[in-house]
């Protein structure tokens, strides 16, 4: 059994790890030496195939189902992970649901479920795992939020509200628990192509997506789950030992680009400052 890697010997719980970013984080944690409990909410196919991959590396792994609309199931997930692994050193709060609808058409039920799954469940799972970490030498927690938590987009008022809440509570909780040896940070991914794109976007295909990203993302491409997974490893390893309460944006430059700039690849023909600065 390999004991090498940035997370060698660590025990990790990764929520929402049946598909996409969460699944890749769980596998990358195992590549870096961690034993992993994967959480899924619906289909177990992706989580269980990831368990097979992780076990083939010689690491310990299990997949556990929990409905994140039910706090009792969320806490039970934490208990099961602690029992299976013999403790948790790293918690990655990735589970969440997305939703877009015009503000005036949002129902109370939709609002409540979004906040229950995206923030309430994460809050109380973190509470349970942190209670274990404090007397056992501390640990690291990585919360996955979104660029929707730091930028505005039409029809995303509910979703963005939950993601903004993650940014704020990450910062506040981090300064509360840092002296107890529990280090907390967050990641705000931008455009990362995952399975759900193919399910909900009519006509979505990889070739057109690459062209669209090349035109709109300053880096010239969309992100991959592995981009985020590697950052999660960094934030849960000693390499980031002096980083506390931060939300790291990983978006290829999307949020750094001023929205008024339509063509960022070519030199402007307009010259602001003419007559005020020499050589303009």
NUGU-665340 format. One record per atom (N, C-alpha, C): residue in three letters; atom name; x, y, z. Coordinates in steps of 0.001 Angstrom, whole numbers. Layout:
BEGIN
residuo|atomo|u|v|w
ALA|CA|X|Y|Z
...
END
This chain:
BEGIN
residuo|atomo|u|v|w
UNK|N|846|-1193|0
UNK|CA|0|0|0
UNK|C|884|1246|0
UNK|N|666|2128|-980
UNK|CA|1511|3316|-1101
UNK|C|1244|4297|28
UNK|N|2310|4866|570
UNK|CA|2190|5890|1600
UNK|C|2831|7181|1123
UNK|N|2885|7374|-186
UNK|CA|3468|8585|-739
UNK|C|2360|9528|-1199
UNK|N|2737|10780|-1434
UNK|CA|1773|11765|-1898
UNK|C|1563|12853|-864
UNK|N|977|13958|-1296
UNK|CA|789|15115|-423
UNK|C|-220|14866|689
UNK|N|-1052|13832|529
UNK|CA|-2045|13517|1553
UNK|C|-1815|12120|2120
UNK|N|-589|11666|2089
UNK|CA|-262|10316|2546
UNK|C|-748|10081|3970
UNK|N|-1524|9005|4142
UNK|CA|-2019|8638|5454
UNK|C|-3230|9407|5924
UNK|N|-3722|10355|5136
UNK|CA|-4890|11144|5534
UNK|C|-6184|10366|5275
UNK|N|-7235|10795|5965
UNK|CA|-8560|10186|5829
UNK|C|-9532|11281|5435
UNK|N|-10192|11098|4296
UNK|CA|-10989|12178|3722
UNK|C|-12435|11774|3470
UNK|N|-13327|12718|3664
UNK|CA|-14736|12597|3273
UNK|C|-15004|13636|2208
UNK|N|-15479|13187|1048
UNK|CA|-15785|14093|-60
UNK|C|-17263|13949|-390
UNK|N|-18033|15015|-231
UNK|CA|-19464|14934|-513
UNK|C|-19733|15228|-1990
UNK|N|-20863|14736|-2456
UNK|CA|-21229|14943|-3854
UNK|C|-20188|14390|-4796
UNK|N|-19694|13179|-4504
UNK|CA|-18556|12650|-5256
UNK|C|-18915|11503|-6186
UNK|N|-20184|11446|-6598
UNK|CA|-20579|10433|-7567
UNK|C|-20304|10826|-9000
UNK|N|-20179|12127|-9260
UNK|CA|-19939|12619|-10617
UNK|C|-19047|13857|-10555
UNK|N|-18583|14283|-11724
UNK|CA|-17964|15582|-11915
UNK|C|-16815|15923|-10997
UNK|N|-16851|17149|-10480
UNK|CA|-15753|17674|-9668
UNK|C|-15536|16823|-8419
UNK|N|-16604|16473|-7727
UNK|CA|-16468|15718|-6492
UNK|C|-15822|14364|-6693
UNK|N|-16221|13677|-7753
UNK|CA|-15643|12360|-8036
UNK|C|-14146|12478|-8315
UNK|N|-13752|13488|-9094
UNK|CA|-12336|13671|-9413
UNK|C|-11541|14060|-8174
UNK|N|-12136|14856|-7288
UNK|CA|-11452|15208|-6046
UNK|C|-11185|13950|-5224
UNK|N|-12182|13087|-5103
UNK|CA|-12020|11860|-4318
UNK|C|-10898|10989|-4888
UNK|N|-10877|10844|-6205
UNK|CA|-9850|10010|-6842
UNK|C|-8473|10641|-6707
UNK|N|-8386|11968|-6871
UNK|CA|-7093|12644|-6745
UNK|C|-6585|12587|-5308
UNK|N|-7475|12663|-4337
UNK|CA|-7055|12516|-2946
UNK|C|-6429|11137|-2735
UNK|N|-7044|10119|-3331
UNK|CA|-6492|8761|-3215
UNK|C|-5141|8669|-3913
UNK|N|-5008|9298|-5077
UNK|CA|-3720|9310|-5772
UNK|C|-2638|9928|-4895
UNK|N|-3052|10883|-4056
UNK|CA|-2098|11573|-3184
UNK|C|-1963|10901|-1825
UNK|N|-2505|9662|-1708
UNK|CA|-2242|8863|-522
UNK|C|-3328|8776|521
UNK|N|-4515|9360|264
UNK|CA|-5575|9369|1268
UNK|C|-6535|8193|1110
UNK|N|-7094|7752|2228
UNK|CA|-8265|6878|2210
UNK|C|-9489|7781|2112
UNK|N|-10545|7321|1434
UNK|CA|-11637|8228|1091
UNK|C|-13014|7593|1283
UNK|N|-13921|8354|1873
UNK|CA|-15347|8031|1827
UNK|C|-15994|8974|834
UNK|N|-16691|8396|-140
UNK|CA|-17407|9171|-1148
UNK|C|-18890|9205|-786
UNK|N|-19495|10362|-966
UNK|CA|-20928|10505|-724
UNK|C|-21658|10688|-2042
UNK|N|-22838|10096|-2145
UNK|CA|-23707|10326|-3304
UNK|C|-25143|10456|-2802
UNK|N|-25989|11089|-3621
UNK|CA|-27380|11319|-3215
UNK|C|-28372|10465|-3980
UNK|N|-28051|10137|-5220
UNK|CA|-29021|9426|-6060
UNK|C|-28388|8149|-6618
UNK|N|-27962|8175|-7864
UNK|CA|-27349|6988|-8458
UNK|C|-25992|6700|-7815
UNK|N|-25753|5405|-7533
UNK|CA|-24499|5032|-6898
UNK|C|-23419|4609|-7890
UNK|N|-23748|4617|-9192
UNK|CA|-22830|4068|-10196
UNK|C|-21479|4784|-10200
UNK|N|-21503|6122|-10246
UNK|CA|-20256|6876|-10323
UNK|C|-19416|6752|-9068
UNK|N|-20064|6805|-7907
UNK|CA|-19329|6706|-6648
UNK|C|-18722|5318|-6482
UNK|N|-19481|4290|-6835
UNK|CA|-18975|2929|-6651
UNK|C|-17861|2598|-7639
UNK|N|-17943|3144|-8854
UNK|CA|-16839|2914|-9792
UNK|C|-15593|3646|-9323
UNK|N|-15762|4804|-8689
UNK|CA|-14621|5522|-8120
UNK|C|-14020|4733|-6961
UNK|N|-14873|4105|-6160
UNK|CA|-14384|3253|-5068
UNK|C|-13503|2139|-5622
UNK|N|-13950|1539|-6732
UNK|CA|-13150|474|-7354
UNK|C|-11781|1003|-7782
UNK|N|-11764|2209|-8380
UNK|CA|-10493|2810|-8802
UNK|C|-9568|3061|-7610
UNK|N|-10151|3562|-6548
UNK|CA|-9349|3906|-5374
UNK|C|-8801|2644|-4702
UNK|N|-9639|1636|-4603
UNK|CA|-9182|382|-4002
UNK|C|-8079|-259|-4834
UNK|N|-8138|-89|-6149
UNK|CA|-7092|-627|-7024
UNK|C|-5757|59|-6781
UNK|N|-5784|1277|-6216
UNK|CA|-4541|1975|-5855
UNK|C|-3982|1480|-4529
UNK|N|-4743|622|-3846
UNK|CA|-4321|161|-2537
UNK|C|-4822|1010|-1396
UNK|N|-5772|1910|-1704
UNK|CA|-6335|2774|-682
UNK|C|-7677|2222|-206
UNK|N|-8086|2648|953
UNK|CA|-9369|2259|1531
UNK|C|-10445|3228|1047
UNK|N|-11622|2695|650
UNK|CA|-12672|3569|127
UNK|C|-14039|2943|325
UNK|N|-15054|3802|443
UNK|CA|-16441|3355|541
UNK|C|-17336|4448|-17
UNK|N|-18511|4055|-512
UNK|CA|-19510|5003|-1010
UNK|C|-20736|4933|-103
UNK|N|-21193|6090|362
UNK|CA|-22319|6154|1298
UNK|C|-23354|7138|768
UNK|N|-24617|6721|796
UNK|CA|-25705|7570|313
UNK|C|-26253|8430|1445
UNK|N|-26618|9681|1120
UNK|CA|-27302|10548|2079
UNK|C|-28088|11602|1320
UNK|N|-29300|11862|1760
UNK|CA|-30147|12916|1210
UNK|C|-29813|14213|1927
UNK|N|-29279|15174|1211
UNK|CA|-28829|16415|1841
UNK|C|-29965|17386|2138
UNK|N|-31192|16970|1871
UNK|CA|-32350|17762|2286
UNK|C|-32792|17359|3693
UNK|N|-32102|16364|4259
UNK|CA|-32444|15815|5570
UNK|C|-31212|15887|6472
UNK|N|-31242|16754|7460
UNK|CA|-30074|16963|8320
UNK|C|-29701|15698|9074
UNK|N|-30688|14898|9467
UNK|CA|-30381|13658|10182
UNK|C|-29536|12719|9321
UNK|N|-29851|12642|8012
UNK|CA|-29054|11808|7119
UNK|C|-27657|12385|6924
UNK|N|-27564|13691|6912
UNK|CA|-26267|14355|6761
UNK|C|-25353|14036|7954
UNK|N|-25901|14148|9150
UNK|CA|-25117|13851|10349
UNK|C|-24752|12370|10388
UNK|N|-25692|11521|9952
UNK|CA|-25408|10078|9906
UNK|C|-24281|9768|8923
UNK|N|-24223|10520|7829
UNK|CA|-23109|10368|6881
UNK|C|-21792|10652|7576
UNK|N|-21751|11728|8341
UNK|CA|-20529|12058|9073
UNK|C|-20138|10958|10043
UNK|N|-21105|10430|10761
UNK|CA|-20835|9353|11716
UNK|C|-20299|8113|11003
UNK|N|-20923|7758|9863
UNK|CA|-20499|6571|9118
UNK|C|-19086|6729|8578
UNK|N|-18772|7936|8106
UNK|CA|-17423|8187|7583
UNK|C|-16385|8085|8694
UNK|N|-16697|8650|9843
UNK|CA|-15774|8577|10975
UNK|C|-15543|7132|11402
UNK|N|-16619|6348|11400
UNK|CA|-16492|4946|11807
UNK|C|-15695|4140|10793
UNK|N|-15988|4334|9484
UNK|CA|-15316|3555|8443
UNK|C|-13829|3877|8369
UNK|N|-13507|5160|8439
UNK|CA|-12113|5592|8278
UNK|C|-11333|5591|9582
UNK|N|-12057|5577|10690
UNK|CA|-11376|5715|11970
UNK|C|-11009|7151|12268
UNK|N|-11760|8082|11670
UNK|CA|-11510|9512|11827
UNK|C|-11533|10199|10478
UNK|N|-11581|11520|10474
UNK|CA|-11538|12307|9235
UNK|C|-10558|13455|9425
UNK|N|-9542|13507|8554
UNK|CA|-8563|14605|8574
UNK|C|-8923|15707|7590
UNK|N|-9602|15330|6497
UNK|CA|-9927|16268|5422
UNK|C|-11403|16119|5051
UNK|N|-12120|17213|5076
UNK|CA|-13518|17238|4635
UNK|C|-13624|18155|3429
UNK|N|-14165|17627|2335
UNK|CA|-14429|18456|1164
UNK|C|-15938|18538|977
UNK|N|-16487|19730|1189
UNK|CA|-17921|19966|1036
UNK|C|-18214|20375|-403
UNK|N|-18448|19369|-1233
UNK|CA|-18693|19634|-2646
UNK|C|-20165|19506|-3027
UNK|N|-20939|18737|-2281
UNK|CA|-22325|18442|-2665
UNK|C|-23155|19713|-2797
UNK|N|-23972|19749|-3812
UNK|CA|-24857|20892|-4010
UNK|C|-25701|20693|-5248
UNK|N|-26751|21471|-5356
UNK|CA|-27610|21441|-6530
UNK|C|-27650|22835|-7139
UNK|N|-27909|22885|-8421
UNK|CA|-27967|24172|-9120
UNK|C|-29380|24434|-9608
UNK|N|-29662|25684|-9911
UNK|CA|-31053|26060|-10206
UNK|C|-31067|27458|-10800
UNK|N|-31821|27634|-11856
UNK|CA|-32033|28988|-12375
UNK|C|-33508|29192|-12691
UNK|N|-33999|30346|-12310
UNK|CA|-35400|30694|-12548
UNK|C|-35559|32191|-12324
UNK|N|-36408|32874|-13103
UNK|CA|-36625|34301|-12848
UNK|C|-37036|34545|-11399
UNK|N|-36483|35575|-10814
UNK|CA|-36692|35894|-9406
UNK|C|-38173|35906|-9020
UNK|N|-39001|36510|-9849
UNK|CA|-40419|36653|-9509
UNK|C|-41194|35348|-9597
UNK|N|-40570|34294|-10105
UNK|CA|-41261|33011|-10253
UNK|C|-40771|31936|-9270
UNK|N|-39806|32273|-8445
UNK|CA|-39260|31303|-7492
UNK|C|-40288|31007|-6395
UNK|N|-40483|29729|-6085
UNK|CA|-41422|29335|-5043
UNK|C|-40702|29166|-3703
UNK|N|-41461|29157|-2635
UNK|CA|-40884|28959|-1309
UNK|C|-40234|27586|-1201
UNK|N|-40875|26579|-1787
UNK|CA|-40343|25222|-1724
UNK|C|-38994|25129|-2427
UNK|N|-38882|25778|-3588
UNK|CA|-37620|25775|-4323
UNK|C|-36536|26500|-3540
UNK|N|-36875|27629|-2973
UNK|CA|-35928|28398|-2169
UNK|C|-35430|27562|-990
UNK|N|-36381|26970|-260
UNK|CA|-36014|26203|928
UNK|C|-35106|25024|588
UNK|N|-35435|24287|-478
UNK|CA|-34629|23118|-805
UNK|C|-33218|23508|-1217
UNK|N|-33079|24599|-1972
UNK|CA|-31746|25045|-2373
UNK|C|-30885|25372|-1152
UNK|N|-31456|26095|-205
UNK|CA|-30684|26461|982
UNK|C|-30449|25261|1895
UNK|N|-31417|24354|1955
UNK|CA|-31235|23152|2769
UNK|C|-30068|22311|2247
UNK|N|-30053|22063|938
UNK|CA|-29034|21194|348
UNK|C|-27684|21897|269
UNK|N|-27673|23142|-183
UNK|CA|-26406|23812|-489
UNK|C|-25699|24432|706
UNK|N|-26456|24816|1744
UNK|CA|-25791|25477|2863
UNK|C|-26116|24838|4209
UNK|N|-27374|24502|4463
UNK|CA|-27703|23911|5765
UNK|C|-27011|22573|5959
UNK|N|-27071|21711|4966
UNK|CA|-26447|20390|5073
UNK|C|-24941|20522|5270
UNK|N|-24317|21383|4486
UNK|CA|-22871|21592|4602
UNK|C|-22505|22106|5986
UNK|N|-23300|23015|6503
UNK|CA|-23040|23611|7805
UNK|C|-23030|22544|8901
UNK|N|-24065|21701|8930
UNK|CA|-24179|20745|10033
UNK|C|-23278|19524|9853
UNK|N|-22930|19178|8618
UNK|CA|-21921|18142|8431
UNK|C|-20570|18646|8915
UNK|N|-20235|19872|8570
UNK|CA|-18982|20479|9025
UNK|C|-18937|20547|10546
UNK|N|-20063|20882|11152
UNK|CA|-20135|20943|12607
UNK|C|-19785|19593|13232
UNK|N|-20335|18511|12649
UNK|CA|-20070|17183|13202
UNK|C|-18604|16780|13025
UNK|N|-18057|17023|11824
UNK|CA|-16672|16622|11558
UNK|C|-15694|17487|12341
UNK|N|-15985|18774|12462
UNK|CA|-15105|19660|13238
UNK|C|-15086|19260|14706
UNK|N|-16214|18787|15225
UNK|CA|-16268|18346|16612
UNK|C|-15344|17154|16838
UNK|N|-15174|16336|15808
UNK|CA|-14216|15224|15890
UNK|C|-12779|15729|15723
UNK|N|-12581|16649|14795
UNK|CA|-11228|17118|14506
UNK|C|-10576|17803|15695
UNK|N|-11340|18615|16416
UNK|CA|-10757|19454|17479
UNK|C|-9953|18650|18493
UNK|N|-10489|17542|19061
UNK|CA|-9685|16807|20041
UNK|C|-8722|15788|19425
UNK|N|-8688|15729|18085
UNK|CA|-7831|14734|17427
UNK|C|-6758|15379|16546
UNK|N|-6289|16527|16941
UNK|CA|-5169|17137|16244
UNK|C|-5524|18073|15113
UNK|N|-6817|18372|14933
UNK|CA|-7230|19305|13891
UNK|C|-7452|18637|12549
UNK|N|-7478|19454|11511
UNK|CA|-7730|18939|10170
UNK|C|-7945|20073|9205
UNK|N|-8349|19719|7985
UNK|CA|-8592|20725|6953
UNK|C|-9981|20533|6357
UNK|N|-10591|21648|5998
UNK|CA|-11916|21636|5378
UNK|C|-11858|22517|4144
UNK|N|-12344|21976|3037
UNK|CA|-12382|22714|1767
UNK|C|-13823|22767|1279
UNK|N|-14371|23959|1198
UNK|CA|-15747|24148|740
UNK|C|-15757|24544|-734
UNK|N|-16564|23870|-1515
UNK|CA|-16670|24213|-2939
UNK|C|-17852|25157|-3128
UNK|N|-17564|26370|-3561
UNK|CA|-18608|27346|-3847
UNK|C|-18664|27540|-5362
UNK|N|-18724|28745|-5870
UNK|CA|-18847|28993|-7312
UNK|C|-18558|30463|-7580
UNK|N|-18195|30768|-8825
UNK|CA|-18053|32180|-9173
UNK|C|-19406|32893|-9098
UNK|N|-20505|32135|-9065
UNK|CA|-21816|32763|-8849
UNK|C|-21891|33406|-7465
UNK|N|-21009|33006|-6559
UNK|CA|-20985|33614|-5237
UNK|C|-20266|34944|-5194
UNK|N|-19563|35290|-6276
UNK|CA|-18810|36550|-6312
UNK|C|-19162|37419|-7518
UNK|N|-19985|36898|-8432
UNK|CA|-20447|37677|-9583
UNK|C|-21943|37473|-9760
UNK|N|-22573|38370|-10498
UNK|CA|-24013|38274|-10708
UNK|C|-24367|37681|-12053
UNK|N|-25443|36888|-12076
UNK|CA|-25972|36319|-13317
UNK|C|-27490|36297|-13231
UNK|N|-28200|36693|-14293
UNK|CA|-29664|36678|-14271
UNK|C|-30211|35294|-13938
UNK|N|-31307|35255|-13229
UNK|CA|-32056|34044|-12885
UNK|C|-31324|33121|-11912
UNK|N|-30278|33613|-11267
UNK|CA|-29521|32781|-10331
UNK|C|-29538|33349|-8909
UNK|N|-30553|34127|-8570
UNK|CA|-30563|34784|-7259
UNK|C|-30548|33781|-6106
UNK|N|-31257|32665|-6250
UNK|CA|-31307|31682|-5167
UNK|C|-29998|30905|-5099
UNK|N|-29573|30358|-6221
UNK|CA|-28319|29597|-6273
UNK|C|-27143|30462|-5832
UNK|N|-27058|31665|-6380
UNK|CA|-25938|32551|-6032
UNK|C|-25959|32906|-4550
UNK|N|-27161|33038|-3988
UNK|CA|-27264|33327|-2566
UNK|C|-26643|32236|-1721
UNK|N|-26868|30978|-2100
UNK|CA|-26273|29868|-1338
UNK|C|-24756|29857|-1503
UNK|N|-24288|30162|-2701
UNK|CA|-22844|30130|-2938
UNK|C|-22146|31307|-2265
UNK|N|-22814|32441|-2216
UNK|CA|-22266|33573|-1478
UNK|C|-22227|33293|18
UNK|N|-23232|32562|503
UNK|CA|-23256|32187|1917
UNK|C|-22065|31310|2266
UNK|N|-21688|30413|1352
UNK|CA|-20531|29548|1589
UNK|C|-19259|30382|1703
UNK|N|-19120|31382|834
UNK|CA|-17943|32265|902
UNK|C|-17872|32952|2266
UNK|N|-19002|33486|2721
UNK|CA|-19016|34243|3975
UNK|C|-18807|33352|5185
UNK|N|-19480|32203|5209
UNK|CA|-19342|31376|6399
UNK|C|-17982|30685|6437
UNK|N|-17383|30437|5273
UNK|CA|-16020|29906|5236
UNK|C|-15066|30872|5925
UNK|N|-15188|32127|5597
UNK|CA|-14290|33153|6162
UNK|C|-14484|33269|7676
UNK|N|-15730|33320|8111
UNK|CA|-16013|33500|9531
UNK|C|-15646|32272|10357
UNK|N|-16025|31083|9853
UNK|CA|-15723|29863|10585
UNK|C|-14220|29608|10640
UNK|N|-13521|29978|9578
UNK|CA|-12072|29761|9534
UNK|C|-11355|30496|10653
UNK|N|-11753|31733|10913
UNK|CA|-11074|32487|11964
UNK|C|-11519|32030|13356
UNK|N|-12671|31381|13430
UNK|CA|-13130|30847|14709
UNK|C|-12399|29560|15087
UNK|N|-12072|28748|14082
UNK|CA|-11520|27421|14357
UNK|C|-10019|27285|14100
UNK|N|-9387|28289|13500
UNK|CA|-7960|28167|13150
UNK|C|-7097|27871|14367
UNK|N|-7364|28514|15478
UNK|CA|-6534|28306|16669
UNK|C|-6733|26920|17270
UNK|N|-7750|26209|16801
UNK|CA|-8003|24847|17255
UNK|C|-7379|23809|16313
UNK|N|-6617|24306|15336
UNK|CA|-5944|23411|14407
UNK|C|-6775|22990|13225
UNK|N|-7919|23635|13028
UNK|CA|-8798|23310|11907
UNK|C|-8703|24444|10893
UNK|N|-8175|24127|9734
UNK|CA|-7919|25138|8707
UNK|C|-8959|25006|7599
UNK|N|-9642|26120|7307
UNK|CA|-10772|26091|6376
UNK|C|-10562|27103|5257
UNK|N|-10789|26650|4024
UNK|CA|-10742|27512|2845
UNK|C|-11817|27054|1861
UNK|N|-11943|27769|773
UNK|CA|-12961|27429|-225
UNK|C|-12398|27598|-1633
UNK|N|-13055|26950|-2582
UNK|CA|-12729|27083|-3999
UNK|C|-13990|27541|-4731
UNK|N|-13821|28540|-5589
UNK|CA|-14924|29018|-6429
UNK|C|-14594|28703|-7885
UNK|N|-15066|27560|-8385
UNK|CA|-14787|27224|-9790
UNK|C|-15595|28095|-10747
UNK|N|-15010|28329|-11907
UNK|CA|-15745|28955|-12997
UNK|C|-16333|27873|-13884
UNK|N|-16239|28071|-15180
UNK|CA|-16789|27101|-16125
UNK|C|-15934|25831|-16091
UNK|N|-16510|24772|-15531
UNK|CA|-15888|23451|-15530
UNK|C|-16885|22494|-16175
UNK|N|-16519|21930|-17297
UNK|CA|-17438|21057|-18022
UNK|C|-17605|19731|-17288
UNK|N|-18859|19444|-16912
UNK|CA|-19196|18193|-16218
UNK|C|-20408|17564|-16900
UNK|N|-20776|16373|-16452
UNK|CA|-21842|15605|-17089
UNK|C|-23149|16378|-17201
UNK|N|-23457|17197|-16205
UNK|CA|-24739|17886|-16174
UNK|C|-24935|18830|-17352
UNK|N|-23838|19350|-17909
UNK|CA|-23952|20225|-19071
UNK|C|-24650|19502|-20225
UNK|N|-24282|18246|-20406
UNK|CA|-24855|17466|-21503
UNK|C|-26317|17126|-21246
UNK|N|-26704|17110|-19964
UNK|CA|-28072|16737|-19613
UNK|C|-29052|17889|-19727
UNK|N|-28592|19116|-19449
UNK|CA|-29537|20231|-19346
UNK|C|-29407|21278|-20448
UNK|N|-28292|21284|-21179
UNK|CA|-28112|22285|-22237
UNK|C|-28396|21655|-23596
UNK|N|-29469|22042|-24250
UNK|CA|-29818|21446|-25546
UNK|C|-28687|21610|-26560
UNK|N|-28297|20514|-27174
UNK|CA|-27283|20562|-28216
UNK|C|-25866|20735|-27722
UNK|N|-25652|20678|-26416
UNK|CA|-24301|20878|-25891
UNK|C|-23387|19756|-26376
UNK|N|-22228|20140|-26905
UNK|CA|-21255|19145|-27349
UNK|C|-19855|19695|-27109
UNK|N|-18893|18804|-27028
UNK|CA|-17538|19170|-26651
UNK|C|-16873|20108|-27651
UNK|N|-17084|19872|-28933
UNK|CA|-16428|20701|-29960
UNK|C|-16891|22146|-29893
UNK|N|-18229|22355|-29824
UNK|CA|-18750|23717|-29747
UNK|C|-18363|24389|-28432
UNK|N|-18331|23587|-27355
UNK|CA|-17957|24137|-26058
UNK|C|-16525|24647|-26078
UNK|N|-15631|23919|-26737
UNK|CA|-14241|24357|-26826
UNK|C|-14134|25674|-27578
UNK|N|-14904|25819|-28658
UNK|CA|-14890|27067|-29419
UNK|C|-15426|28222|-28584
UNK|N|-16509|27959|-27837
UNK|CA|-17118|28986|-27006
UNK|C|-16163|29431|-25910
UNK|N|-15508|28458|-25272
UNK|CA|-14563|28787|-24208
UNK|C|-13359|29541|-24753
UNK|N|-12911|29148|-25940
UNK|CA|-11769|29827|-26550
UNK|C|-12068|31295|-26790
UNK|N|-13346|31610|-27053
UNK|CA|-13733|32991|-27330
UNK|C|-14025|33791|-26069
UNK|N|-14475|33136|-25018
UNK|CA|-14977|33855|-23852
UNK|C|-14094|33805|-22615
UNK|N|-13287|32763|-22464
UNK|CA|-12451|32613|-21276
UNK|C|-11039|33117|-21590
UNK|N|-10506|34064|-20824
UNK|CA|-9176|34596|-21132
UNK|C|-8102|33526|-21321
UNK|N|-8155|32445|-20564
UNK|CA|-7175|31379|-20722
UNK|C|-7357|30612|-22021
UNK|N|-8545|30711|-22610
UNK|CA|-8803|30054|-23888
UNK|C|-9388|28662|-23783
UNK|N|-9755|28251|-22581
UNK|CA|-10377|26935|-22412
UNK|C|-11230|26932|-21153
UNK|N|-12144|25981|-21083
UNK|CA|-12892|25787|-19850
UNK|C|-12062|24946|-18894
UNK|N|-12499|24879|-17658
UNK|CA|-11784|24097|-16669
UNK|C|-12155|22631|-16730
UNK|N|-11362|21823|-16047
UNK|CA|-11636|20399|-15934
UNK|C|-11798|20051|-14452
UNK|N|-12489|18968|-14138
UNK|CA|-12574|18550|-12737
UNK|C|-11205|18367|-12087
UNK|N|-10218|17929|-12877
UNK|CA|-8883|17731|-12315
UNK|C|-8244|19053|-11904
UNK|N|-8545|20141|-12630
UNK|CA|-8043|21461|-12227
UNK|C|-8471|21775|-10791
UNK|N|-9728|21495|-10493
UNK|CA|-10261|21797|-9172
UNK|C|-9755|20795|-8143
UNK|N|-9642|19540|-8554
UNK|CA|-9173|18501|-7634
UNK|C|-7761|18787|-7149
UNK|N|-6890|19217|-8049
UNK|CA|-5513|19520|-7658
UNK|C|-5455|20699|-6682
UNK|N|-6335|21670|-6887
UNK|CA|-6391|22806|-5969
UNK|C|-6911|22365|-4599
UNK|N|-7881|21460|-4588
UNK|CA|-8399|20937|-3319
UNK|C|-7312|20188|-2561
UNK|N|-6501|19416|-3284
UNK|CA|-5367|18735|-2641
UNK|C|-4443|19762|-1999
UNK|N|-4114|20805|-2730
UNK|CA|-3241|21860|-2203
UNK|C|-3811|22462|-921
UNK|N|-5106|22789|-927
UNK|CA|-5715|23440|228
UNK|C|-5855|22512|1429
UNK|N|-5822|21206|1187
UNK|CA|-5920|20241|2287
UNK|C|-4567|19666|2679
UNK|N|-3501|20150|2051
UNK|CA|-2156|19652|2350
UNK|C|-1366|20707|3122
UNK|N|-198|20305|3593
UNK|CA|658|21234|4330
UNK|C|1233|22322|3433
UNK|N|1157|22137|2113
UNK|CA|1653|23164|1191
UNK|C|930|24493|1382
UNK|N|-308|24445|1874
UNK|CA|-1087|25671|2078
UNK|C|-1262|25982|3560
UNK|N|-305|25556|4353
UNK|CA|-433|25642|5799
UNK|C|-661|27018|6386
UNK|N|-369|28085|5631
UNK|CA|-561|29441|6154
UNK|C|-1735|30149|5475
UNK|N|-2560|29399|4766
UNK|CA|-3737|29963|4087
UNK|C|-4978|29606|4890
UNK|N|-5703|30621|5330
UNK|CA|-6863|30424|6200
UNK|C|-7993|31370|5788
UNK|N|-9189|30822|5609
UNK|CA|-10385|31633|5378
UNK|C|-10515|32227|3992
UNK|N|-9741|31720|3047
UNK|CA|-9740|32297|1703
UNK|C|-10637|31517|742
UNK|N|-11183|32224|-211
UNK|CA|-11888|31597|-1331
UNK|C|-11035|31806|-2570
UNK|N|-10511|30702|-3099
UNK|CA|-9638|30758|-4263
UNK|C|-10489|30593|-5516
UNK|N|-10465|31588|-6382
UNK|CA|-11231|31531|-7629
UNK|C|-10403|30814|-8687
UNK|N|-10974|29785|-9291
UNK|CA|-10304|29024|-10353
UNK|C|-11211|29050|-11580
UNK|N|-10980|30041|-12447
UNK|CA|-11930|30263|-13545
UNK|C|-11278|30684|-14857
UNK|N|-9975|30473|-15001
UNK|CA|-9319|30823|-16253
UNK|C|-9307|32310|-16559
UNK|N|-9558|33134|-15540
UNK|CA|-9551|34577|-15733
UNK|C|-10908|35200|-15964
UNK|N|-11970|34405|-15862
UNK|CA|-13319|34897|-16180
UNK|C|-13720|36080|-15319
UNK|N|-13580|35971|-14001
UNK|CA|-14018|37056|-13128
UNK|C|-13043|38232|-13132
UNK|N|-11825|38007|-13622
UNK|CA|-10857|39104|-13713
UNK|C|-11115|39995|-14917
UNK|N|-11864|39496|-15888
UNK|CA|-12140|40243|-17111
UNK|C|-13301|41203|-16903
UNK|N|-13077|42489|-17137
UNK|CA|-14147|43476|-17045
UNK|C|-15226|43162|-18080
UNK|N|-16471|43120|-17655
UNK|CA|-17555|42705|-18547
UNK|C|-17759|43646|-19727
UNK|N|-17304|44888|-19612
UNK|CA|-17472|45854|-20697
UNK|C|-16505|45603|-21852
UNK|N|-15504|44768|-21618
UNK|CA|-14506|44502|-22650
UNK|C|-14980|43344|-23509
UNK|N|-15299|43604|-24754
UNK|CA|-15849|42564|-25620
UNK|C|-14764|41791|-26361
UNK|N|-13655|42450|-26688
UNK|CA|-12577|41781|-27417
UNK|C|-11282|41991|-26661
UNK|N|-10857|40965|-25923
UNK|CA|-9695|41122|-25062
UNK|C|-8422|40576|-25688
UNK|N|-8493|40118|-26934
UNK|CA|-7306|39525|-27565
UNK|C|-6573|40494|-28504
UNK|N|-7269|41539|-28935
UNK|CA|-6672|42465|-29891
UNK|C|-6419|43829|-29256
UNK|N|-5402|44507|-29739
UNK|CA|-5075|45835|-29221
UNK|C|-6190|46814|-29563
UNK|N|-6525|47656|-28584
UNK|CA|-7589|48638|-28803
UNK|C|-7149|49692|-29815
UNK|N|-8118|50123|-30616
UNK|CA|-7855|51239|-31528
UNK|C|-8112|52572|-30815
UNK|N|-9007|52568|-29839
UNK|CA|-9274|53776|-29054
UNK|C|-8093|54054|-28143
UNK|N|-7790|55335|-27908
UNK|CA|-6677|55710|-27059
UNK|C|-7134|56704|-25993
UNK|N|-7527|56154|-24832
UNK|CA|-7874|57027|-23719
UNK|C|-6600|57659|-23175
UNK|N|-6700|58901|-22722
UNK|CA|-5544|59590|-22154
UNK|C|-4818|60455|-23163
UNK|N|-5294|60473|-24394
UNK|CA|-4636|61280|-25416
UNK|C|-4690|62756|-25017
UNK|N|-3543|63396|-25085
UNK|CA|-3470|64788|-24702
UNK|C|-3138|65000|-23238
UNK|N|-3157|63905|-22471
UNK|CA|-2832|64003|-21060
UNK|C|-1513|63333|-20706
UNK|N|-1182|62240|-21414
UNK|CA|29|61498|-21136
UNK|C|952|61520|-22348
UNK|N|2249|61634|-22150
UNK|CA|3178|61667|-23286
UNK|C|3178|60353|-24055
UNK|N|3227|60445|-25368
UNK|CA|3340|59277|-26224
UNK|C|2039|58543|-26493
UNK|N|915|59085|-26045
UNK|CA|-367|58410|-26272
UNK|C|-970|58918|-27593
END
